[in-house]
Amino acid sequence: MPADRAGADDPAAGVPAVDVPATDPSAADRRVVAAQLGRAPRAMRAVAHRCPCGNPDVVETAPRLADGTPFPTLYYLTCPRAASAVGTLEASGLMREMTQRLRTDADLAAGYERAHRAYLARREQICPVGEIAGVSAGGMPDRVKCLHVLVAHSLAAGPGVNPLGDEALARLPQWWAGGPCVEPA
């Protein structure tokens, strides 16, 4: 993935990407994520994407919580600035509009189905959880239920994997422009 996502064929043009594969979170990463969330992260297994400021902004969670509860949300958007901006998009009615487009745009629906399958394949690679087999997150593959999950998926997987996550990401302001949302520990 290029260091800068700007480009004519990139659905998330203008969003700087940090080419960092999912990594084990350091103690500092855990402290930053806890500060971002206002609580200790649950089942955090990796940093899936880093904000241009260097802080984690997406974590990969274990498919099963410590108490054994299945947890279908594999990618979790942790940056409060990004999450707030996504919340504004959700409040605008974008999810309803996207869901309607899924019903009428076969290419979009096919891309979203592929995103769903990619999400499931990654989770299965980490740990098969029979209780949630076939269930991804964010409403995939039939509707749009949570843009936070779709944006997190797009950031973690890179452009071109989740078309609706990429679209939402491209509509976000530069949440990182004001510097880190929390100071690294």
N, C-alpha and C positions, 0 to 999 in steps of 0.2 A: 504494500500500500504506500502511495507516495506521502511524503511529509506534509504536503499541502493538498487538500482535496479540490482546490479550484481547478476547473476544467469544463469544457463545453459538454462532454458526455457524462459528467459526474452529477448524479442527482443531489448530492450534498455539497455542491460547489460552494466554496467559501468557508467551510468548516475545517479548520486545520485538524489533521489526524496525526496521532502519534503512533508510529508503527511498533507497537509493543505487544507481543503475544501474551496470552493469559499467563500470569505469573503468580507464584505463591505470594500472598500478601505478607509484607514485612510487619513488624510491630508498629512502625510509624504509619503504614497504610491502614492498619486496623484502628489506630487512634484517629486518623483523619476521617475515615468512614464513620466511626462512632460520633465524631463531632458533626459531620454532615447530617447524619440521621437523627441525632439527639438521643441515641441509644446504642447499645452494643449491636453490631451486625449479627444476624442469625445465619448460620450455615455458610458463611463466606468462605469460599474455597480458592478464589483467584481474583486478581485484578484483571478484568477483561478489556478495559480501555482506560487510558489516562487523558485527562483534560490537557490542553496545551500548557496550562499552568504547572503541570506535573503531578497534581493530585489525581487519585482515582476518581473517575466519574461514573464508571459502570463496574459492578462486581459480578462475578459468576458465583451462583449459590449452589450448594449441594441439592440434588433432587429429593433428598430426604433430610428432614431436620433431625437434630440430635435426639429428640424423643421418639423418632420413628415416623413422624407425620410426613406424608408425601408433600412436596413443595414444587409445584409446576413452574414457578417463575425462575427460570435459569439465569436471566440477565436482569440486574436490578440497577436502575438509575439512581445514583446516590447524591450527585451534586444538587444542592438545594436551589441554586440559580437555574440550572437546566430544568429541574423538576417543576419549578414555578412557571417557567416559560412554556413548558409542555402543558401544564394545567391551563394556561391562558388559551392555548390552541384547542384543548378539549372543550373549554367553555364557549368557544366560538361556534360550535356545531360541526367542526371538522370531522369528527368520528362518524356522525350521521351521514354526512356527504360522502365520505370514503366508503361506508357500507353500501350506500346506494350505487356508487360506481362499480363496486364488486359485482352487483347484480346485472350490470349492463355492459361491462368491459371484460370480454373473455380473456384478453391478454393480461390485464391487471389481475384478474382472478387466478389465472394460471401461475403468475409470478408470486402471488400471495400464498398459493398452495405450496409452491416450491419452498418458500420461506418457512412455512409451517413444518414441512418435512425436514428441512435443514436444522431447525430448532430441536425437533424430536430426535434426530440422529445424534446431535451433540449431547443432548441430555442422556440418551441411551448409552453413549460412549462412556460417560462418567459413571452412571449407575442405573441399571434398569429398575424401574419402579412400576410394577404391574398395575397398581391402583390408578395410575394416571397415564397408562399407555395410550397413545393416540391423542392425548390432550396437551396442547402446547399452552400458549398464554396470549393475552392481548386480544382474544377473540378469533385468532387464526383457526381455521382457514376461511370461515364463512362471514365474519363480521369484524368490526373494529370496536373493541371494548376498552382498550387502554393504550393510549399513545405512548405513555411512559415506557411500557414494555417494548413497543415497536421501535422507539428511538434507541433504547438500550441495546436491542438486538442489532440495529443498524450500526451503531458505534462499535459494538463488540465484533461483529462479523465482517464489517467493512461495506463499502458501497456495492450495490447491485444484488445483494442477497434478499433484503426485505424492501420491496418497492414502496410500501406505504410508510414504513419507518424512515426510509430515505426521503420521502416527500415531506414528512413532518419535520425531519431534521433540517431540511433545506429552508423551511419556513421559520425556524427559530432565530432569534437575535444572537449575537455573539456573547453568550453568557460568560465566557472566560475573559472578556475584554477588560473588566475591572480588577483583574488579578484573582488570586486564589479565593475561593468561597470560605475556606478556613485555612489558617496558617498550619503548615506541616509541623508535626511534633518533633 
